[in-house]
């Protein structure tokens, strides 16, 4: 079983936003936070030999570690899986900093004894490796939006906050791509000579998540931005999955 559950109730940004709006987070968030228990229900009913789950790095620290303690107890004590966890930063395989926790579980002690997380230590790629040579003008920020983003950043800098757009060149590694990228693209803006910066194209977002160029994008740009921002980094999951299969069947 391969699964992810919504990260917003557990991420630093998501928790901060929900606190600001006086809304519950973590497992108390009824819309998103308790979907882990739906995964647990499926594991209980179907009893797969192994599973791979993914979430934000902050899952381990949310609510002073109590959230992750509940997850471990459910997976190990209630469902009988032997589990492993590891945090990877995707910047070793794609040009973005994206720290995520991966949780692997096995029913069989024999399979668990054969498993270890792969070492992923490639030379870190830069944005040059994913940028398209020719980009339509519609991806360049308007004067109005660019002014708004600059004013917004200056306002928060004056208060000592780090909020605001991120501006990157071909030799850089980007911030984490999120599902809100469709709104204004501000977290990853690409420098342009003598022009306002631009947002990434959907194809560049696909590359940023490790999808090959033959991967079809049949949806609107807005939906593509949301889906890639919510996706996993393929070159991280692929070697982990291979190790799971090796432990089960080698």
C-alpha positions as CSV (number, residue, x, y, z in Angstrom):
1,X,0.0,0.0,0.0
2,X,1.3,3.4,-1.0
3,X,-0.4,6.4,0.6
4,X,-0.1,9.9,1.8
5,X,-2.4,11.9,4.0
6,X,-2.9,15.7,4.0
7,X,0.2,17.5,5.4
8,X,-1.4,20.9,6.1
9,X,-2.6,20.0,9.6
10,X,0.9,19.0,10.6
11,X,3.2,21.4,8.6
12,X,4.8,24.4,10.3
13,X,3.1,26.8,7.8
14,X,-0.3,25.0,8.1
15,X,-0.3,25.0,11.9
16,X,0.7,28.7,11.9
17,X,-2.2,29.5,9.6
18,X,-4.7,27.5,11.5
19,X,-3.6,29.0,14.8
20,X,-3.9,32.5,13.3
21,X,-7.5,31.7,12.2
22,X,-8.2,30.0,15.5
23,X,-8.9,26.7,13.8
24,X,-7.9,23.2,15.1
25,X,-4.9,21.5,13.6
26,X,-3.4,18.0,13.7
27,X,-5.8,15.1,14.4
28,X,-8.4,17.7,15.6
29,X,-8.7,19.1,12.1
30,X,-11.8,17.1,11.0
31,X,-11.5,17.9,7.3
32,X,-7.8,16.8,6.9
33,X,-6.2,15.8,10.1
34,X,-7.9,12.5,10.8
35,X,-7.4,10.9,7.4
36,X,-4.5,8.9,8.8
37,X,-7.1,6.8,10.6
38,X,-8.7,6.0,7.3
39,X,-5.3,4.7,6.1
40,X,-5.2,2.6,9.3
41,X,-8.7,1.3,8.6
42,X,-7.6,0.1,5.1
43,X,-4.4,-1.5,6.5
44,X,-6.5,-3.3,9.1
45,X,-9.1,-4.6,6.5
46,X,-6.7,-5.5,3.7
47,X,-3.5,-6.4,5.6
48,X,-1.0,-5.7,2.9
49,X,2.5,-7.2,3.3
50,X,4.0,-3.8,3.3
51,X,3.2,-0.1,3.1
52,X,4.9,3.2,2.3
53,X,3.5,6.5,3.8
54,X,4.7,10.0,3.2
55,X,4.2,13.3,5.0
56,X,6.0,16.6,6.0
57,X,9.1,16.5,8.2
58,X,7.2,18.3,11.0
59,X,4.9,15.4,11.5
60,X,7.5,14.0,14.0
61,X,7.5,17.1,16.1
62,X,3.8,18.2,15.9
63,X,2.2,18.6,19.3
64,X,5.5,17.9,21.0
65,X,5.8,14.5,19.4
66,X,2.4,13.3,20.6
67,X,0.9,13.1,17.1
68,X,3.7,10.8,15.8
69,X,3.6,8.7,19.0
70,X,-0.1,8.0,18.2
71,X,0.8,7.0,14.6
72,X,3.5,4.7,15.7
73,X,1.3,3.1,18.3
74,X,-1.5,2.4,15.8
75,X,0.9,1.0,13.1
76,X,2.9,-1.1,15.5
77,X,0.9,-2.1,18.5
78,X,-2.7,-2.1,17.0
79,X,-1.9,-3.3,13.4
80,X,1.2,-5.4,14.0
81,X,3.6,-3.8,11.6
82,X,7.4,-3.4,12.0
83,X,8.1,0.2,10.9
84,X,11.0,2.3,9.8
85,X,11.1,6.0,9.2
86,X,13.5,8.4,7.5
87,X,13.6,12.0,6.4
88,X,14.9,12.9,3.0
89,X,15.6,16.3,1.4
90,X,14.7,16.0,-2.3
91,X,17.4,18.5,-3.2
92,X,19.7,15.5,-3.8
93,X,17.7,14.5,-6.8
94,X,15.7,17.6,-7.9
95,X,16.5,21.4,-7.5
96,X,14.1,22.1,-4.6
97,X,14.5,21.8,-0.8
98,X,11.7,19.5,0.2
99,X,12.1,17.6,3.4
100,X,9.6,14.7,3.9
101,X,9.3,11.8,6.2
102,X,8.8,8.4,4.7
103,X,7.3,5.6,6.9
104,X,7.7,1.9,5.8
105,X,6.0,-1.0,7.5
106,X,6.2,-4.8,7.1
107,X,4.0,-7.5,8.4
108,X,6.8,-10.1,8.2
109,X,9.8,-10.0,10.5
110,X,11.8,-11.7,7.8
111,X,11.1,-9.0,5.3
112,X,11.7,-6.3,7.9
113,X,15.1,-7.8,8.6
114,X,16.1,-7.4,5.0
115,X,15.0,-3.8,4.6
116,X,17.1,-0.6,4.8
117,X,16.4,2.8,3.4
118,X,18.6,3.6,0.3
119,X,21.3,6.2,0.6
120,X,20.5,9.0,-1.8
121,X,23.5,11.3,-2.1
122,X,23.7,12.6,-5.7
123,X,25.3,15.8,-6.8
124,X,22.6,18.4,-6.1
125,X,21.0,19.6,-9.4
126,X,20.2,23.3,-10.0
127,X,17.2,24.9,-11.6
128,X,19.0,25.1,-14.9
129,X,18.3,21.4,-15.3
130,X,14.5,21.9,-15.3
131,X,13.9,25.3,-16.9
132,X,12.4,25.5,-20.4
133,X,14.2,27.4,-23.1
134,X,11.2,29.3,-24.3
135,X,8.3,30.3,-22.1
136,X,5.1,32.1,-23.0
137,X,4.7,35.7,-21.8
138,X,1.6,34.8,-19.7
139,X,3.9,33.3,-17.1
140,X,5.6,36.7,-16.5
141,X,4.2,38.6,-13.5
142,X,2.2,41.7,-14.3
143,X,3.5,45.0,-13.0
144,X,0.6,45.2,-10.5
145,X,1.3,41.7,-9.0
146,X,5.1,42.2,-8.9
147,X,4.6,45.5,-7.0
148,X,2.2,43.8,-4.6
149,X,4.6,41.0,-3.8
150,X,7.5,43.4,-3.3
151,X,5.4,45.6,-1.0
152,X,4.2,42.6,0.9
153,X,7.8,41.3,1.5
154,X,9.0,44.8,2.6
155,X,6.1,45.1,5.1
156,X,7.0,41.8,6.7
157,X,10.7,42.4,6.7
158,X,10.2,45.6,8.6
159,X,8.5,43.5,11.3
160,X,11.3,41.0,11.3
161,X,9.4,38.3,9.5
162,X,10.7,36.1,6.7
163,X,7.4,36.1,4.7
164,X,7.5,36.9,1.1
165,X,8.4,35.8,-2.4
166,X,11.4,33.7,-3.3
167,X,13.5,34.8,-6.3
168,X,15.8,32.3,-8.0
169,X,18.2,32.0,-10.9
170,X,19.3,29.0,-13.0
171,X,22.2,28.2,-10.6
172,X,19.9,28.1,-7.5
173,X,17.9,25.4,-5.6
174,X,14.3,26.5,-5.1
175,X,12.1,26.5,-2.0
176,X,9.4,23.8,-1.6
177,X,6.8,23.8,-4.3
178,X,3.3,23.8,-2.6
179,X,-0.3,23.3,-3.7
180,X,-0.9,27.1,-3.4
181,X,1.5,27.8,-6.2
182,X,-1.4,28.5,-8.6
183,X,-2.3,31.6,-6.7
184,X,0.7,33.8,-7.6
185,X,3.7,31.6,-7.9
186,X,5.5,33.7,-5.3
187,X,7.4,31.0,-3.5
188,X,9.4,30.2,-6.6
189,X,9.8,33.1,-9.0
190,X,12.4,32.9,-11.8
191,X,14.6,35.9,-12.6
192,X,14.4,37.4,-16.1
193,X,16.8,39.9,-17.6
194,X,15.2,43.4,-17.9
195,X,11.8,41.9,-17.1
196,X,9.6,41.1,-14.2
197,X,10.2,37.6,-12.8
198,X,8.0,34.7,-13.9
199,X,6.4,31.7,-12.3
200,X,7.3,28.2,-13.3
201,X,5.4,26.5,-16.1
202,X,3.4,23.3,-15.3
203,X,6.0,21.3,-17.2
204,X,8.8,22.9,-15.1
205,X,6.8,22.0,-11.9
206,X,6.6,18.4,-13.2
207,X,10.3,18.3,-13.7
208,X,10.8,19.9,-10.2
209,X,9.0,16.9,-8.8
210,X,11.0,14.4,-10.9
211,X,8.4,13.5,-13.4
212,X,9.7,12.6,-16.9
213,X,8.9,14.8,-19.9
214,X,6.7,12.1,-21.4
215,X,4.3,12.4,-18.4
216,X,1.1,13.9,-19.8
217,X,-0.5,16.9,-18.2
218,X,-4.1,16.7,-19.3
219,X,-5.6,19.3,-16.8
220,X,-5.7,23.1,-16.6
221,X,-2.6,25.0,-15.4
222,X,-4.4,25.7,-12.1
223,X,-5.1,22.0,-11.5
224,X,-1.6,21.1,-12.6
225,X,0.0,23.5,-10.1
226,X,-2.2,22.1,-7.3
227,X,-1.5,18.5,-8.2
228,X,2.3,18.8,-8.6
229,X,2.5,20.9,-5.4
230,X,0.7,18.0,-3.6
231,X,2.7,15.3,-5.2
232,X,5.7,13.2,-4.1
233,X,9.2,13.5,-5.6
234,X,9.4,10.5,-7.9
235,X,13.3,9.9,-7.7
236,X,13.0,9.7,-3.9
237,X,10.1,7.2,-3.8
238,X,11.4,5.0,-6.6
239,X,14.5,3.7,-4.8
240,X,12.6,3.3,-1.5
241,X,10.0,1.2,-3.4
242,X,12.7,-0.9,-4.9
243,X,14.1,-1.7,-1.5
244,X,10.6,-2.6,-0.2
245,X,10.2,-5.1,-3.1
246,X,13.7,-6.4,-2.6
247,X,12.9,-7.1,1.1
248,X,9.6,-8.8,0.2
249,X,10.7,-10.9,-2.8
250,X,14.5,-11.1,-3.1
